[in-house]
Amino acid sequence: MTFNDLELAKPLLRAIEELGFDKPTNIQKISIPKILSGVDLLASSKTGSGKTAAFLLPSLMKLIKPAVNSGVGPRILVLVPTRELATQVAQQAIDLVKFMKRAKVLTLFGGVPYGRQLRDLTKPHEIMIATPGRLIDLMNRGKVDFSRLETLILDEADRMLDMGFIKPVEEIAAATPSERQTLLFSATLKGPVAKLAKKLLNNPDQIAAEDENAQELKIEQRLHKVDSLRHKHSILEHILNDPTLQQMLVFTSTKIFADQLADKLISDGRGAASLHGDMKQRERTRTLQALRSGAIQILVATDVAARGIDIPTISHVVNFDLPDSPEDYVHRIGRTGRAGASGVACSFALHKDVGKVRSIETYVGKKLDIKTIPGLEPKNKNEDGPRGPRRGGKPGDRSNGRPRRFNRQKSR
């Protein structure tokens, strides 16, 4: 199945293609048709399953037509438990509505001044992503208009309830139109979540889909402690000589370094290319096609490639730089071990990355296996210094999105 089979509007399909999403995940295949049919939905899904697009894509379809009621308030409200998740969901919404009209995205969460949020609430907006606490506060001030609301979405409902937001969520729902469509996504549908769903949803369909977190059982997660950038390069070279390697995704934290590392691999005779948000869509599409065809073996990418790529021959994922959030870690390693295959995920950790490692281990519920390569053992715990300029130019002299050349060396 492709996204074209899900009867989505052309502006959304265009955005999906630009984002590099390949095929819909299980939760997307099941939930999108149901949401498009207009039913309330109760879905069991975890972070990493593609659930954000699963509820956003069909909900955004309503924005193709003008609102029935007048006003400036949202037509879609997404409630999330944390500021970090609000930012993440908002960014995906912004990416998906890029080619749509009448699709202003507004975020509301605590920890920031009220001024800008109060000003934004006076302007027309179609999508609101909010944490319950800040939204209730603004509602009590009489600043929120739900007269146009058509869809209420509760994301990570179990986590919201664990954080004590059950009464705010119920209060917010009570302030929205009764004829709304309500979607509830949660890792578990038992206990308090089931009770909340009974109160808020009208005769909902219930689904549970295998998500990408389940793939972790087939992914060997390795942790390599490193001393420096040079140490990272040495371990990466060792991994590239693994006879089981088919194709590899290497994740970096910056666009500039993705280009730099891809250039180094090419100069070493490897079939490699970079992928990041500064590249033109035509070049991004060409690069992904080259990866699928086997014309390149190694793709060096920022997190723009962490979601939606479904290529069974990606046997290895390397976190050259650790991600800032454990959710992104799960998205990244989920690019291997697909279609029933096994996979290997290697993460490089400097001494300064100890906090990130702990967060990842807490999130995935297991310790990462520490691997030491003979002759490449870490010698000290000094933090890595700044990356120097690439040979032959300044660090950013090719970060402007110009097409990246790649060596058409076939995969092993």
C-alpha positions in Angstrom: 0.0 0.0 0.0 1.1 3.6 -0.7 -0.1 6.9 0.5 -1.8 7.4 -2.9 -4.1 4.4 -2.0 -5.4 6.3 1.1 -7.4 8.9 -0.9 -5.5 11.9 0.5 -5.6 15.3 -1.2 -2.9 16.3 -3.6 -1.4 19.0 -1.3 -0.9 16.4 1.4 0.5 13.8 -1.0 3.0 16.4 -2.2 4.1 17.2 1.3 4.4 13.5 2.1 6.7 13.1 -0.9 8.8 16.1 0.0 9.2 14.7 3.6 10.6 11.5 2.1 7.8 9.3 3.6 7.9 6.0 1.6 5.0 3.8 2.7 2.4 4.2 5.4 3.1 2.4 8.7 0.6 -0.2 10.1 -1.1 2.3 12.3 -1.5 4.7 9.4 -2.9 2.0 7.1 -5.5 1.1 9.6 -6.5 4.4 11.2 -6.5 6.8 8.2 -9.4 5.2 6.4 -11.4 5.0 9.7 -10.8 8.6 10.6 -11.7 9.7 7.1 -15.0 7.9 7.5 -15.8 10.2 10.4 -16.0 7.8 13.3 -14.5 8.4 16.7 -11.3 6.3 17.1 -9.6 4.7 20.1 -6.1 3.6 19.0 -3.3 1.7 20.8 0.0 3.1 19.5 3.4 4.1 20.8 5.9 6.7 19.9 7.8 5.5 16.8 4.8 3.9 15.1 3.9 6.9 12.8 0.9 7.8 14.9 1.3 11.5 14.5 0.8 11.4 10.7 -1.9 8.7 11.3 -4.1 11.3 13.1 -2.9 14.5 11.4 -3.3 13.4 7.7 -7.0 12.5 7.8 -7.8 15.4 10.1 -6.1 17.8 7.8 -8.3 16.6 5.0 -11.2 18.6 6.6 -9.2 21.8 5.9 -9.5 21.4 2.2 -13.0 22.9 2.5 -13.8 26.1 4.3 -15.1 26.0 7.9 -18.8 25.7 8.4 -18.8 28.1 11.4 -17.2 31.5 11.6 -14.6 32.5 14.0 -10.8 32.6 14.5 -10.3 29.5 16.7 -9.0 26.1 15.7 -10.8 23.4 13.6 -8.3 20.8 14.9 -7.2 20.6 18.5 -4.4 18.2 19.5 -3.8 17.8 23.2 -0.4 16.5 24.2 1.2 15.9 27.7 4.5 17.8 27.3 6.0 20.9 25.7 8.5 18.8 23.8 5.8 16.7 22.2 3.8 19.8 21.4 6.8 21.2 19.5 7.3 17.9 17.7 3.7 17.5 16.6 3.5 21.1 15.6 6.6 20.8 13.3 5.1 17.7 11.6 1.8 19.6 11.1 3.7 22.6 9.6 5.5 20.2 7.3 2.3 18.5 6.2 0.3 21.7 5.5 3.0 23.3 3.5 1.0 23.2 0.3 -2.4 23.8 1.8 -4.4 27.0 2.2 -6.2 27.9 5.5 -3.8 25.9 7.6 -2.2 28.1 10.3 -0.6 26.1 13.1 -0.6 27.4 16.7 1.1 25.9 19.7 0.3 26.6 23.4 2.4 25.3 26.3 3.8 26.5 29.6 7.2 27.8 30.4 7.1 30.7 28.0 5.6 34.2 28.2 2.0 34.7 27.5 2.4 37.7 25.2 2.9 36.0 21.9 0.4 33.2 22.6 -2.3 35.8 23.4 -1.6 37.7 20.2 -1.7 34.5 18.1 -5.0 33.5 19.6 -6.6 36.7 18.2 -5.6 35.7 14.6 -7.3 32.9 12.5 -5.7 29.5 13.1 -6.8 26.1 12.0 -4.6 23.7 14.0 -3.9 24.1 17.7 -1.4 21.9 19.5 -1.5 22.4 23.3 -0.7 21.1 26.7 -3.7 20.9 29.0 -2.3 23.2 31.7 -1.6 26.2 29.5 -4.8 25.7 27.5 -7.0 25.7 30.6 -5.3 28.8 31.8 -6.0 30.7 28.6 -9.5 29.3 28.5 -10.2 30.7 32.0 -9.0 34.1 30.7 -11.6 33.9 27.9 -9.0 33.9 25.2 -9.9 30.6 23.4 -12.6 30.2 20.7 -13.8 26.6 20.0 -16.7 27.6 17.8 -15.1 26.2 14.7 -13.7 23.0 16.3 -14.3 19.8 14.3 -11.7 17.4 15.6 -10.3 16.8 19.1 -7.2 14.6 19.3 -5.7 13.2 22.5 -2.1 12.1 21.9 -0.3 9.9 24.4 -3.5 10.0 26.6 -2.0 7.5 29.1 0.9 9.8 29.7 -1.4 12.8 30.2 -3.4 10.9 32.8 -0.2 9.7 34.5 0.8 13.4 34.8 -2.5 14.3 36.5 -4.3 16.0 33.6 -7.5 14.0 33.6 -9.7 16.8 35.0 -8.2 19.5 32.7 -8.7 17.1 29.7 -12.3 16.6 30.7 -12.8 20.3 31.1 -11.3 21.1 27.7 -13.5 18.4 26.0 -16.6 19.8 27.7 -15.9 23.2 26.2 -15.8 21.9 22.6 -18.7 21.2 20.3 -20.5 18.0 21.1 -20.7 17.0 17.4 -16.9 16.9 17.1 -14.9 13.9 16.0 -12.7 12.6 18.8 -9.5 10.6 18.4 -7.6 9.1 21.3 -4.1 7.6 20.9 -2.5 5.8 23.8 0.2 3.2 24.5 -2.4 1.3 26.6 -6.2 1.3 26.4 -6.8 -0.1 29.9 -7.7 1.4 33.3 -8.0 5.2 33.4 -7.6 5.5 29.6 -10.6 3.3 29.0 -12.7 5.3 31.5 -11.7 8.5 29.9 -12.5 7.2 26.4 -16.0 6.1 27.6 -16.7 9.7 28.7 -15.3 11.5 25.7 -15.8 9.2 22.6 -19.0 8.4 20.9 -19.3 4.7 20.0 -15.6 4.6 18.8 -13.9 2.1 16.6 -11.0 0.5 18.5 -7.7 -0.5 16.9 -4.3 -1.8 17.9 -1.5 -1.9 15.4 2.0 -3.3 15.7 4.3 -0.3 15.9 8.0 0.3 15.1 8.9 0.0 18.8 8.1 -3.7 18.4 10.9 -3.9 15.9 13.5 -3.3 18.6 13.2 -7.0 19.4 14.9 -7.7 16.0 17.5 -4.9 16.3 20.8 -5.4 18.1 21.5 -2.1 19.9 25.2 -1.4 20.4 26.9 1.4 22.3 30.4 2.5 21.4 32.1 4.8 23.9 34.4 7.2 22.0 37.0 9.8 22.8 36.9 12.1 19.8 35.7 12.8 16.3 38.7 10.8 15.0 37.7 7.9 17.2 34.2 8.0 15.7 35.6 7.9 12.2 37.8 4.8 13.0 34.9 2.9 14.5 32.7 3.8 11.6 35.3 2.4 9.2 35.4 -0.8 11.2 31.6 -1.2 11.0 31.7 -0.5 7.2 33.9 -3.6 6.9 31.2 -5.8 8.5 30.6 -8.6 6.0 26.9 -8.6 7.0 26.5 -5.0 5.9 24.0 -4.4 3.1 23.1 -0.7 3.3 23.6 1.8 6.1 22.0 5.0 7.5 24.4 7.3 9.4 22.8 10.0 11.4 24.5 13.3 12.2 23.3 16.3 14.2 23.9 19.0 11.6 23.4 19.4 7.9 26.9 20.7 7.4 28.5 17.6 8.9 26.2 15.3 7.0 27.7 16.8 3.8 31.2 16.6 5.2 31.0 13.0 6.2 29.4 11.9 3.0 32.2 13.7 1.1 34.8 11.9 3.2 33.2 8.5 2.5 33.1 9.2 -1.2 36.8 10.2 -1.2 37.4 6.9 0.6 35.8 5.1 -2.4 32.5 4.4 -0.7 29.1 4.7 -2.5 27.6 7.5 -0.3 25.3 10.5 -0.3 23.9 13.0 2.1 20.3 13.9 2.9 19.0 16.9 4.8 16.5 19.7 4.8 18.6 22.2 2.8 18.5 20.0 -0.3 16.1 20.7 -3.1 13.3 18.2 -3.4 14.4 16.9 -6.8 17.8 16.0 -5.3 16.3 14.4 -2.2 14.1 12.3 -4.3 17.0 11.3 -6.6 19.1 10.4 -3.6 16.4 8.1 -2.0 15.9 6.4 -5.4 19.6 5.8 -5.6 19.5 4.2 -2.1 16.5 2.0 -3.0 18.2 0.9 -6.2 21.5 0.0 -4.5 23.4 2.7 -6.4 24.6 4.0 -3.0 25.4 1.9 0.1 25.6 4.6 2.7 23.2 7.5 3.4 24.4 10.2 5.8 21.4 12.1 7.1 20.0 14.4 9.7 16.7 13.5 11.3 14.8 14.5 8.2 15.4 10.8 7.2 14.4 9.4 10.6 10.7 8.9 9.6 9.1 7.2 6.7 12.0 5.5 5.0 11.1 1.8 4.5 14.0 0.0 2.7 14.4 -3.6 3.8 18.1 -3.7 2.8 19.1 -1.1 5.4 21.0 -3.6 7.7 22.8 -1.0 9.9 22.0 2.3 11.5 24.8 4.4 13.0 24.1 7.3 15.4 27.3 9.2 14.6 25.9 11.9 16.8 23.3 10.9 19.4 19.9 12.5 19.0 18.6 15.1 21.5 15.5 13.0 22.4 15.0 9.3 23.0 11.9 9.4 20.7 14.2 10.4 17.8 16.5 7.5 18.8 13.6 5.1 18.3 12.7 6.6 15.0 16.2 6.4 13.8 16.9 2.7 14.7 13.5 1.8 13.3 14.9 2.3 9.8 16.6 -1.1 10.1 15.2 -4.5 11.1 12.2 -4.0 8.7 10.1 -6.5 6.9 10.9 -9.3 9.4 14.7 -8.8 8.9 17.2 -8.3 11.7 19.2 -5.2 12.0 22.1 -3.5 13.9 22.0 -0.1 15.5 25.3 1.4 16.6 25.5 4.6 18.7 28.6 6.6 19.4 28.8 8.3 22.8 31.3 10.8 24.0 31.7 11.3 27.8 29.5 14.4 27.6 26.7 12.2 26.1 26.1 10.2 29.3 22.8 12.0 30.0 21.5 11.2 26.5 22.4 7.6 26.9 20.6 7.3 30.2 17.5 8.9 28.7 17.5 6.5 25.8 18.0 3.5 28.0 15.1 4.6 30.3 12.9 5.2 27.3 13.5 1.8 25.6 13.5 0.0 28.9 16.9 -1.7 28.5 20.6 -1.1 28.7 22.4 -0.7 25.4 25.1 -3.3 24.9 28.6 -1.7 25.3 30.9 -2.9 22.5 34.6 -2.5 22.4 36.6 -3.1 19.3 40.1 -4.5 19.8 42.6 -1.8 19.0 39.9 0.9 19.1 39.2 1.0 22.8 38.4 4.4 24.4 41.5 5.8 26.0 40.1 8.7 28.0 36.9 10.5 28.9 37.7 13.9 27.5 34.9 15.6 25.6 35.2 16.0 21.9 36.5 19.3 20.6 34.9 21.4 17.9 34.9 20.0 14.4 37.5 21.7 12.2 36.9 22.9 8.7 36.8 20.3 6.0 39.8 20.0 3.7 39.8 22.4 0.9 37.2 24.9 2.3 35.3 26.4 5.1 33.0 24.1 7.2 29.8 25.5 5.6 31.0 26.1 2.1 28.7 23.4 0.6 25.8 23.5 3.0 23.5 25.6 0.8 21.5 22.6 -0.5 23.3 22.2 -3.8 23.0 18.7 -5.3 25.3 16.2 -3.6 27.3 14.0 -5.9 27.7 10.4 -5.1 29.8 7.5 -6.2 27.6 5.0 -7.9 29.2 2.0 -6.2 26.8 -0.9 -5.9 25.9 -2.3 -2.5 27.8 -5.3 -1.3 
